Amino acid sequence: MKYKELPTFPKDFFWGASSAAWQVEGATKEDGRSPAIIDLNSQTKKPYADNSVAADHYHHYKEDVALMKECGFTSYRFSLSWSRLIPAEDRKINPKGLEFYNNLINELIAAGITPIITLYHYDMPCWVDEKCGGWRNRSIIEEFDYYCRVCFENFGDRVKYWLSINEQNMQIVYGDWLGVSKGCTDWFKDKWKINHIMNLCHAKAIIACHELVEGGKIGPVPGYVPIYPETCKPEDQIAAMNAEELTQKIWDDLYVFREYNSFTKNYWKEHDIDPDIRPGDMELIEQAKIDFIAVNCYRSDVGKAPDNSYKQEIGLNKTGKKGEFVYPNLPGEYALARNPFVEVTDWDWHIDATCMRYSLRYLWDHYHLPMVITEAGFGGHEDLGEDGKIHDEERINYLREYAFNIGLAIQDGVEVFGFNPWSFTDLLSTGNGMAKRYGLVFVNTTDDDARDLTRHKKDSFTWYSKLIKSNGKDWGTDMTAWQDFQKNK
Protein backbone atom coordinates (compact mmCIF):
# COMPACT_ATOMS: atom_id res chain seq x y z
CA MET A 1 0.00 0.00 0.00
CA LYS A 2 1.29 3.48 -0.89
CA TYR A 3 1.23 6.43 1.49
CA LYS A 4 1.80 9.80 -0.17
CA GLU A 5 1.16 11.79 2.98
CA LEU A 6 2.51 11.55 6.49
CA PRO A 7 0.19 9.70 8.88
CA THR A 8 -2.32 11.76 10.83
CA PHE A 9 -3.88 11.20 14.23
CA PRO A 10 -7.47 11.84 15.39
CA LYS A 11 -7.91 15.27 16.96
CA ASP A 12 -8.91 13.73 20.31
CA PHE A 13 -6.04 11.22 20.33
CA PHE A 14 -4.66 10.49 23.82
CA TRP A 15 -0.96 11.35 24.15
CA GLY A 16 0.73 10.52 27.43
CA ALA A 17 2.80 7.88 29.21
CA SER A 18 2.45 5.01 31.69
CA SER A 19 3.61 3.80 35.08
CA ALA A 20 2.71 1.30 37.82
CA ALA A 21 2.21 1.97 41.52
CA TRP A 22 4.86 -0.34 42.94
CA GLN A 23 7.45 0.81 40.40
CA VAL A 24 7.01 4.55 40.84
CA GLU A 25 5.34 5.46 44.15
CA GLY A 26 7.74 4.37 46.87
CA ALA A 27 6.45 5.10 50.40
CA THR A 28 5.76 1.39 50.85
CA LYS A 29 5.60 1.66 54.65
CA GLU A 30 3.88 5.04 54.92
CA ASP A 31 0.31 6.15 55.63
CA GLY A 32 -1.10 2.70 56.26
CA ARG A 33 0.12 0.84 53.19
CA SER A 34 0.84 -2.82 53.93
CA PRO A 35 3.39 -5.03 52.12
CA ALA A 36 2.68 -6.51 48.69
CA ILE A 37 4.16 -9.69 47.26
CA ILE A 38 6.01 -7.68 44.61
CA ASP A 39 7.78 -5.74 47.39
CA LEU A 40 9.30 -8.99 48.59
CA ASN A 41 9.92 -10.28 45.07
CA SER A 42 11.72 -7.08 44.02
CA GLN A 43 14.10 -7.48 46.95
CA THR A 44 15.24 -10.85 45.56
CA LYS A 45 16.51 -9.20 42.37
CA LYS A 46 19.75 -7.98 43.99
CA PRO A 47 21.88 -6.06 43.25
CA TYR A 48 18.80 -4.14 42.16
CA ALA A 49 17.05 -1.93 44.68
CA ASP A 50 13.75 -2.75 46.31
CA ASN A 51 10.75 -0.49 45.76
CA SER A 52 10.59 1.28 49.13
CA VAL A 53 11.69 4.54 47.45
CA ALA A 54 11.41 3.88 43.69
CA ALA A 55 10.86 7.30 42.05
CA ASP A 56 9.11 8.64 45.19
CA HIS A 57 6.08 9.66 43.15
CA TYR A 58 4.02 9.45 46.35
CA HIS A 59 5.72 12.63 47.58
CA HIS A 60 6.39 14.20 44.16
CA TYR A 61 3.06 13.66 42.39
CA LYS A 62 2.25 17.38 42.09
CA GLU A 63 5.63 18.08 40.55
CA ASP A 64 5.27 15.09 38.24
CA VAL A 65 1.79 16.11 37.06
CA ALA A 66 3.04 19.66 36.46
CA LEU A 67 5.74 18.21 34.20
CA MET A 68 3.13 16.09 32.40
CA LYS A 69 1.10 19.22 31.76
CA GLU A 70 4.18 21.06 30.51
CA CYS A 71 4.86 18.19 28.11
CA GLY A 72 1.29 18.45 26.80
CA PHE A 73 -0.11 15.16 28.07
CA THR A 74 -3.79 14.47 27.49
CA SER A 75 -3.70 11.07 29.24
CA TYR A 76 -1.76 9.23 31.92
CA ARG A 77 -2.00 5.52 32.56
CA PHE A 78 -1.11 4.37 36.07
CA SER A 79 -2.11 1.69 38.56
CA LEU A 80 -3.61 1.66 42.03
CA SER A 81 -1.93 -0.14 44.93
CA TRP A 82 -4.35 -2.67 46.41
CA SER A 83 -2.17 -2.67 49.55
CA ARG A 84 -2.49 1.08 49.91
CA LEU A 85 -6.28 1.06 49.57
CA ILE A 86 -7.13 -2.11 51.50
CA PRO A 87 -4.15 -2.90 53.72
CA ALA A 88 -5.61 -5.70 55.86
CA GLU A 89 -7.87 -8.73 55.89
CA ASP A 90 -10.63 -6.78 57.67
CA ARG A 91 -11.27 -5.02 54.32
CA LYS A 92 -11.28 -1.59 55.92
CA ILE A 93 -10.50 1.12 53.40
CA ASN A 94 -7.38 3.12 54.19
CA PRO A 95 -8.36 6.83 54.25
CA LYS A 96 -4.80 7.91 53.46
CA GLY A 97 -4.78 5.66 50.42
CA LEU A 98 -8.07 7.13 49.22
CA GLU A 99 -6.72 10.61 49.84
CA PHE A 100 -3.57 10.04 47.79
CA TYR A 101 -5.39 8.66 44.74
CA ASN A 102 -8.16 11.27 44.95
CA ASN A 103 -5.50 13.98 45.05
CA LEU A 104 -3.62 12.45 42.12
CA ILE A 105 -6.77 12.02 40.01
CA ASN A 106 -7.95 15.56 40.77
CA GLU A 107 -4.50 16.97 39.99
CA LEU A 108 -4.50 15.19 36.62
CA ILE A 109 -8.00 16.34 35.69
CA ALA A 110 -7.20 19.93 36.67
CA ALA A 111 -4.21 19.72 34.31
CA GLY A 112 -6.43 18.50 31.45
CA ILE A 113 -5.07 14.95 31.64
CA THR A 114 -7.40 11.94 31.37
CA PRO A 115 -6.62 9.20 33.92
CA ILE A 116 -6.42 5.63 32.61
CA ILE A 117 -6.24 3.31 35.62
CA THR A 118 -4.95 -0.25 35.90
CA LEU A 119 -6.56 -2.18 38.74
CA TYR A 120 -3.84 -4.80 39.14
CA HIS A 121 -0.19 -4.49 38.15
CA TYR A 122 1.68 -7.37 39.89
CA ASP A 123 1.19 -6.07 43.45
CA MET A 124 -1.09 -8.44 45.38
CA PRO A 125 -1.19 -7.55 49.10
CA CYS A 126 0.67 -10.02 51.29
CA TRP A 127 -2.46 -10.47 53.40
CA VAL A 128 -4.35 -11.66 50.31
CA ASP A 129 -1.49 -14.00 49.43
CA GLU A 130 -1.51 -15.43 52.97
CA LYS A 131 -5.30 -15.73 53.18
CA CYS A 132 -5.95 -17.07 49.68
CA GLY A 133 -2.66 -18.65 48.69
CA GLY A 134 -2.15 -16.07 45.97
CA TRP A 135 -3.94 -16.83 42.72
CA ARG A 136 -4.06 -20.54 43.60
CA ASN A 137 -7.27 -20.40 45.62
CA ARG A 138 -10.67 -19.38 44.26
CA SER A 139 -11.35 -17.35 47.39
CA ILE A 140 -9.29 -14.57 45.80
CA ILE A 141 -12.09 -14.00 43.28
CA GLU A 142 -14.36 -12.37 45.86
CA GLU A 143 -11.46 -10.42 47.39
CA PHE A 144 -10.54 -9.05 43.97
CA ASP A 145 -14.17 -8.23 43.20
CA TYR A 146 -14.45 -6.31 46.48
CA TYR A 147 -11.25 -4.38 45.74
CA CYS A 148 -12.43 -3.50 42.22
CA ARG A 149 -15.77 -2.26 43.53
CA VAL A 150 -14.01 -0.06 46.10
CA CYS A 151 -12.03 1.50 43.24
CA PHE A 152 -15.06 2.02 41.00
CA GLU A 153 -17.21 3.41 43.81
CA ASN A 154 -14.58 5.90 44.96
CA PHE A 155 -13.00 6.99 41.67
CA GLY A 156 -15.51 6.06 38.95
CA ASP A 157 -17.20 9.47 39.08
CA ARG A 158 -14.06 10.96 37.50
CA VAL A 159 -12.24 8.00 35.93
CA LYS A 160 -13.92 6.48 32.89
CA TYR A 161 -11.09 4.40 31.38
CA TRP A 162 -10.10 1.28 33.30
CA LEU A 163 -7.79 -1.69 32.76
CA SER A 164 -8.25 -5.03 34.52
CA ILE A 165 -5.06 -7.10 34.97
CA ASN A 166 -1.72 -6.03 33.54
CA GLU A 167 -0.07 -8.65 31.32
CA GLN A 168 -1.83 -11.70 32.67
CA ASN A 169 -0.19 -13.71 29.92
CA MET A 170 3.30 -12.66 31.03
CA GLN A 171 2.47 -13.52 34.64
CA ILE A 172 1.76 -17.06 33.49
CA VAL A 173 4.58 -17.36 30.94
CA TYR A 174 7.14 -15.89 33.38
CA GLY A 175 5.53 -17.12 36.60
CA ASP A 176 8.80 -18.05 38.28
CA TRP A 177 10.41 -14.69 37.54
CA LEU A 178 7.39 -12.70 38.77
CA GLY A 179 6.75 -14.89 41.81
CA VAL A 180 3.32 -16.09 40.67
CA SER A 181 4.40 -19.73 40.81
CA LYS A 182 5.13 -19.62 44.55
CA GLY A 183 3.59 -22.63 46.31
CA CYS A 184 2.90 -24.62 43.13
CA THR A 185 4.08 -28.22 43.04
CA ASP A 186 3.75 -28.63 39.24
CA TRP A 187 3.87 -25.22 37.58
CA PHE A 188 3.45 -26.67 34.08
CA LYS A 189 -0.05 -27.89 35.00
CA ASP A 190 -0.93 -25.65 37.94
CA LYS A 191 -0.47 -22.45 35.94
CA TRP A 192 -3.59 -23.23 33.91
CA LYS A 193 -5.68 -23.42 37.09
CA ILE A 194 -4.18 -20.11 38.21
CA ASN A 195 -4.82 -18.61 34.79
CA HIS A 196 -8.48 -19.68 34.93
CA ILE A 197 -8.89 -18.04 38.34
CA MET A 198 -7.28 -14.87 36.96
CA ASN A 199 -9.74 -14.97 34.05
CA LEU A 200 -12.60 -15.11 36.55
CA CYS A 201 -11.13 -12.11 38.40
CA HIS A 202 -10.82 -10.24 35.10
CA ALA A 203 -14.47 -11.03 34.40
CA LYS A 204 -15.51 -9.72 37.82
CA ALA A 205 -13.70 -6.44 37.11
CA ILE A 206 -15.38 -6.01 33.71
CA ILE A 207 -18.84 -6.71 35.11
CA ALA A 208 -18.40 -4.43 38.14
CA CYS A 209 -17.10 -1.55 36.01
CA HIS A 210 -20.11 -1.66 33.71
CA GLU A 211 -22.39 -1.88 36.72
CA LEU A 212 -20.87 0.92 38.82
CA VAL A 213 -19.15 3.40 36.49
CA GLU A 214 -21.52 5.52 34.45
CA GLY A 215 -20.04 5.75 30.97
CA GLY A 216 -17.14 3.55 32.07
CA LYS A 217 -15.03 1.60 29.60
CA ILE A 218 -12.71 -1.23 30.51
CA GLY A 219 -10.37 -3.65 28.80
CA PRO A 220 -7.52 -6.12 29.37
CA VAL A 221 -3.79 -5.32 29.08
CA PRO A 222 -2.04 -8.15 27.23
CA GLY A 223 1.70 -8.04 26.79
CA TYR A 224 2.00 -8.42 23.03
CA VAL A 225 5.20 -9.64 21.37
CA PRO A 226 4.56 -10.61 17.75
CA ILE A 227 6.46 -13.69 16.62
CA TYR A 228 7.95 -13.80 13.12
CA PRO A 229 9.03 -17.20 11.70
CA GLU A 230 12.81 -17.40 11.43
CA THR A 231 12.67 -18.84 7.90
CA CYS A 232 10.17 -20.01 5.30
CA LYS A 233 10.70 -23.56 6.52
CA PRO A 234 7.23 -24.92 7.36
CA GLU A 235 8.42 -26.18 10.75
CA ASP A 236 9.50 -22.63 11.66
CA GLN A 237 6.14 -21.25 10.61
CA ILE A 238 4.24 -23.71 12.82
CA ALA A 239 6.63 -23.03 15.71
CA ALA A 240 6.00 -19.28 15.36
CA MET A 241 2.25 -19.93 15.42
CA ASN A 242 2.67 -22.10 18.52
CA ALA A 243 4.62 -19.33 20.20
CA GLU A 244 1.88 -16.80 19.36
CA GLU A 245 -0.74 -19.10 20.88
CA LEU A 246 1.15 -20.02 24.03
CA THR A 247 2.40 -16.54 24.87
CA GLN A 248 -0.55 -14.33 23.93
CA LYS A 249 -3.34 -15.50 21.60
CA ILE A 250 -4.85 -17.89 24.18
CA TRP A 251 -5.46 -14.87 26.43
CA ASP A 252 -6.65 -12.48 23.74
CA ASP A 253 -9.18 -14.97 22.40
CA LEU A 254 -10.59 -15.54 25.88
CA TYR A 255 -10.93 -11.80 26.57
CA VAL A 256 -12.74 -11.10 23.31
CA PHE A 257 -14.74 -14.25 22.57
CA ARG A 258 -15.23 -15.20 26.26
CA GLU A 259 -14.46 -18.85 25.72
CA TYR A 260 -11.33 -20.97 25.48
CA ASN A 261 -10.25 -21.60 21.90
CA SER A 262 -9.78 -25.03 20.36
CA PHE A 263 -5.97 -24.82 20.49
CA THR A 264 -6.14 -24.34 24.27
CA LYS A 265 -8.53 -27.22 24.80
CA ASN A 266 -6.45 -29.55 22.62
CA TYR A 267 -3.28 -28.49 24.43
CA TRP A 268 -4.86 -29.31 27.79
CA LYS A 269 -6.02 -32.67 26.52
CA GLU A 270 -2.64 -33.61 25.04
CA HIS A 271 -0.83 -32.75 28.28
CA ASP A 272 -3.43 -34.14 30.71
CA ILE A 273 -4.13 -30.69 32.17
CA ASP A 274 -7.23 -29.96 34.24
CA PRO A 275 -7.81 -26.18 34.48
CA ASP A 276 -10.56 -26.78 37.07
CA ILE A 277 -13.43 -25.12 35.21
CA ARG A 278 -16.48 -25.37 37.46
CA PRO A 279 -20.22 -24.96 36.84
CA GLY A 280 -21.08 -21.28 36.34
CA ASP A 281 -17.51 -20.21 35.49
CA MET A 282 -17.96 -19.83 31.75
CA GLU A 283 -21.36 -18.17 32.27
CA LEU A 284 -19.58 -15.53 34.38
CA ILE A 285 -16.88 -15.03 31.77
CA GLU A 286 -19.56 -14.75 29.07
CA GLN A 287 -20.91 -11.63 30.83
CA ALA A 288 -17.53 -9.87 30.70
CA LYS A 289 -17.71 -8.03 27.41
CA ILE A 290 -14.69 -5.74 27.03
CA ASP A 291 -14.82 -2.29 25.44
CA PHE A 292 -11.29 -2.06 24.06
CA ILE A 293 -7.86 -3.70 24.20
CA ALA A 294 -4.89 -2.01 25.86
CA VAL A 295 -1.66 -3.06 24.16
CA ASN A 296 1.80 -3.35 25.71
CA CYS A 297 4.19 -3.83 22.79
CA TYR A 298 7.93 -3.18 23.13
CA ARG A 299 9.45 -5.59 20.67
CA SER A 300 9.07 -8.55 18.34
CA ASP A 301 10.60 -12.02 18.57
CA VAL A 302 11.54 -14.76 16.14
CA GLY A 303 10.17 -18.30 16.32
CA LYS A 304 11.75 -21.46 15.00
CA ALA A 305 11.37 -25.21 15.30
CA PRO A 306 12.43 -26.33 18.80
CA ASP A 307 15.40 -28.46 19.67
CA ASN A 308 13.75 -31.45 21.33
CA SER A 309 16.93 -32.53 23.11
CA TYR A 310 16.63 -29.98 25.94
CA LYS A 311 14.18 -27.64 27.67
CA GLN A 312 14.84 -23.98 28.47
CA GLU A 313 12.12 -21.52 29.50
CA ILE A 314 13.92 -18.40 30.79
CA GLY A 315 13.60 -15.83 28.00
CA LEU A 316 15.43 -13.12 29.96
CA ASN A 317 18.59 -11.04 30.13
CA LYS A 318 19.33 -10.33 33.80
CA THR A 319 22.54 -8.33 33.39
CA GLY A 320 21.91 -5.55 30.88
CA LYS A 321 24.87 -6.70 28.80
CA LYS A 322 24.14 -7.38 25.16
CA GLY A 323 24.35 -10.98 24.07
CA GLU A 324 23.29 -12.56 27.37
CA PHE A 325 19.61 -13.12 26.56
CA VAL A 326 18.60 -16.74 27.14
CA TYR A 327 16.12 -17.66 24.42
CA PRO A 328 13.34 -20.10 25.39
CA ASN A 329 13.17 -23.59 23.93
CA LEU A 330 10.03 -25.65 24.56
CA PRO A 331 10.35 -29.18 23.10
CA GLY A 332 7.51 -30.05 20.80
CA GLU A 333 6.27 -26.45 20.66
CA TYR A 334 8.70 -23.66 19.71
CA ALA A 335 12.02 -21.94 20.28
CA LEU A 336 12.83 -18.24 20.05
CA ALA A 337 15.91 -16.75 18.39
CA ARG A 338 17.80 -13.53 17.65
CA ASN A 339 16.51 -11.51 14.69
CA PRO A 340 19.62 -10.41 12.74
CA PHE A 341 17.70 -7.74 10.80
CA VAL A 342 17.08 -5.39 13.72
CA GLU A 343 19.18 -3.85 16.50
CA VAL A 344 18.74 -4.70 20.17
CA THR A 345 18.75 -2.81 23.48
CA ASP A 346 21.31 -3.51 26.21
CA TRP A 347 18.86 -6.16 27.43
CA ASP A 348 18.69 -7.82 23.98
CA TRP A 349 15.15 -6.66 23.24
CA HIS A 350 14.62 -6.32 19.50
CA ILE A 351 14.17 -2.69 18.41
CA ASP A 352 11.52 -3.17 15.75
CA ALA A 353 9.13 -0.28 15.22
CA THR A 354 7.31 -2.16 12.47
CA CYS A 355 6.17 -4.66 15.11
CA MET A 356 3.86 -1.94 16.47
CA ARG A 357 2.06 -1.61 13.15
CA TYR A 358 2.10 -5.39 12.74
CA SER A 359 0.61 -5.93 16.20
CA LEU A 360 -2.16 -3.39 15.74
CA ARG A 361 -3.04 -4.80 12.32
CA TYR A 362 -3.03 -8.36 13.71
CA LEU A 363 -5.21 -7.51 16.71
CA TRP A 364 -7.62 -5.44 14.62
CA ASP A 365 -7.97 -8.18 12.01
CA HIS A 366 -8.68 -10.77 14.70
CA TYR A 367 -10.88 -8.80 17.11
CA HIS A 368 -12.14 -5.50 15.60
CA LEU A 369 -11.97 -3.62 18.89
CA PRO A 370 -10.53 -0.14 19.56
CA MET A 371 -7.01 -0.14 21.02
CA VAL A 372 -4.83 2.10 23.14
CA ILE A 373 -1.08 1.66 23.50
CA THR A 374 -0.31 1.44 27.22
CA GLU A 375 3.34 0.42 27.07
CA ALA A 376 6.26 0.64 24.63
CA GLY A 377 9.62 2.09 25.49
CA PHE A 378 13.38 2.11 25.30
CA GLY A 379 15.24 0.92 28.41
CA GLY A 380 18.90 1.83 28.76
CA HIS A 381 21.74 2.71 31.10
CA GLU A 382 21.76 6.48 31.84
CA ASP A 383 23.11 9.04 34.26
CA LEU A 384 23.37 12.81 34.30
CA GLY A 385 26.09 14.17 32.03
CA GLU A 386 28.62 16.85 32.88
CA ASP A 387 26.11 19.42 31.63
CA GLY A 388 23.49 18.05 34.04
CA LYS A 389 21.36 16.69 31.19
CA ILE A 390 20.39 13.44 29.51
CA HIS A 391 20.86 13.34 25.73
CA ASP A 392 18.83 10.23 24.91
CA GLU A 393 18.82 10.19 21.12
CA GLU A 394 18.25 6.42 21.04
CA ARG A 395 15.00 6.83 22.98
CA ILE A 396 13.85 9.64 20.67
CA ASN A 397 14.52 7.46 17.63
CA TYR A 398 12.68 4.55 19.24
CA LEU A 399 9.61 6.58 20.18
CA ARG A 400 9.53 8.40 16.85
CA GLU A 401 9.53 5.18 14.87
CA TYR A 402 6.98 3.44 17.11
CA ALA A 403 4.63 6.43 17.09
CA PHE A 404 5.04 6.71 13.33
CA ASN A 405 4.04 3.08 12.91
CA ILE A 406 0.95 3.68 15.04
CA GLY A 407 0.09 6.42 12.56
CA LEU A 408 0.60 3.98 9.68
CA ALA A 409 -1.68 1.45 11.39
CA ILE A 410 -4.34 4.14 11.71
CA GLN A 411 -3.93 4.81 7.98
CA ASP A 412 -4.37 1.08 7.44
CA GLY A 413 -7.83 1.39 9.03
CA VAL A 414 -7.05 0.34 12.60
CA GLU A 415 -8.90 2.18 15.40
CA VAL A 416 -6.31 3.40 17.91
CA PHE A 417 -7.19 6.10 20.44
CA GLY A 418 -3.99 6.68 22.40
CA PHE A 419 -0.24 6.29 22.86
CA ASN A 420 1.05 5.99 26.44
CA PRO A 421 4.64 4.70 26.28
CA TRP A 422 6.60 3.42 29.24
CA SER A 423 7.39 5.55 31.13
CA PHE A 424 7.00 9.19 32.20
CA THR A 425 9.67 9.32 34.90
CA ASP A 426 12.39 6.77 35.41
CA LEU A 427 11.11 4.02 37.68
CA LEU A 428 11.98 0.53 38.82
CA SER A 429 12.17 -2.00 36.04
CA THR A 430 10.43 -5.26 36.93
CA GLY A 431 13.69 -7.19 36.94
CA ASN A 432 16.44 -4.62 36.60
CA GLY A 433 15.76 -1.87 39.11
CA MET A 434 16.82 1.70 38.35
CA ALA A 435 19.66 0.41 36.18
CA LYS A 436 17.22 0.08 33.29
CA ARG A 437 15.76 3.54 32.66
CA TYR A 438 12.75 4.21 30.45
CA GLY A 439 11.64 7.70 31.45
CA LEU A 440 11.18 10.95 29.58
CA VAL A 441 12.20 12.48 32.92
CA PHE A 442 15.37 11.43 34.72
CA VAL A 443 14.99 10.76 38.46
CA ASN A 444 18.25 11.34 40.29
CA THR A 445 18.55 8.08 42.19
CA THR A 446 20.29 4.75 41.67
CA ASP A 447 19.98 1.23 42.99
CA ASP A 448 22.81 1.91 45.44
CA ASP A 449 22.22 5.55 46.33
CA ALA A 450 18.90 7.38 46.87
CA ARG A 451 20.55 10.72 45.95
CA ASP A 452 18.19 13.72 45.95
CA LEU A 453 15.40 12.34 43.67
CA THR A 454 15.33 15.55 41.63
CA ARG A 455 13.61 15.50 38.24
CA HIS A 456 15.50 16.38 35.03
CA LYS A 457 13.82 16.63 31.64
CA LYS A 458 15.60 14.49 29.07
CA ASP A 459 15.94 15.47 25.41
CA SER A 460 13.16 12.96 24.71
CA PHE A 461 10.82 15.03 26.91
CA THR A 462 11.32 18.06 24.67
CA TRP A 463 10.97 16.03 21.48
CA TYR A 464 7.81 14.25 22.69
CA SER A 465 6.26 17.54 23.80
CA LYS A 466 6.55 18.91 20.25
CA LEU A 467 5.03 15.73 18.82
CA ILE A 468 2.10 15.92 21.24
CA LYS A 469 1.40 19.61 20.78
CA SER A 470 1.42 19.18 17.01
CA ASN A 471 -0.82 16.07 17.33
CA GLY A 472 1.68 13.94 15.47
CA LYS A 473 2.87 16.44 12.86
CA ASP A 474 6.22 17.60 14.29
CA TRP A 475 8.47 14.54 14.12
CA GLY A 476 11.61 16.49 14.96
CA THR A 477 13.31 15.55 11.71
CA ASP A 478 12.94 16.21 7.99
CA MET A 479 10.43 13.69 6.65
CA THR A 480 10.54 14.81 3.00
CA ALA A 481 12.84 11.93 2.07
CA TRP A 482 10.28 9.48 3.41
CA GLN A 483 7.49 11.21 1.47
CA ASP A 484 9.54 11.22 -1.73
CA PHE A 485 10.27 7.53 -1.29
CA GLN A 486 6.57 6.77 -0.91
CA LYS A 487 5.58 8.88 -3.91
CA ASN A 488 8.08 7.12 -6.14
CA LYS A 489 7.09 3.58 -5.15
Secondary structure, 3 states (H helix, E strand, C coil): CCCCCCCCCCCCCEEEEECCHHHHCCCCCCCCCCCEHHHHHHCCCCCCCCCCCCCCHHHHHHHHHHHHHHHCCCEEEEECCHHHHCCCCCCCCCHHHHHHHHHHHHHHHHCCCEEEEEEECCCCEHHHHHHHCHHHCCCHHHHHHHHHHHHHHHHCCCCCEEEEEECHHHHHHCHHHHCCCCCCCCHHHHHHHHHHHHHHHHHHHHHHHHHHCCCCEEEEECECCCEEECCCCHHHHHHHHHHHHHHHHHHHHHHHHCCCCHHHHHHHHHCCCCCCCCCCHHHHHHCCCCCCEEEECCCCEEEECCCCCCCECCCECCCCCCCCCECCEECCCEEEECCCCCEECCCCCEECCHHHHHHHHHHHHHHCCCEEEEECCCCECCCCCCCCCCCCHHHHHHHHHHHHHHHHHHHCCCCEEEECCECCECCCECCCECCCECCCEEECCCCCCCCCCCEEECHHHHHHHHHHHCCCCCCCCCCHHHHHHHHCC
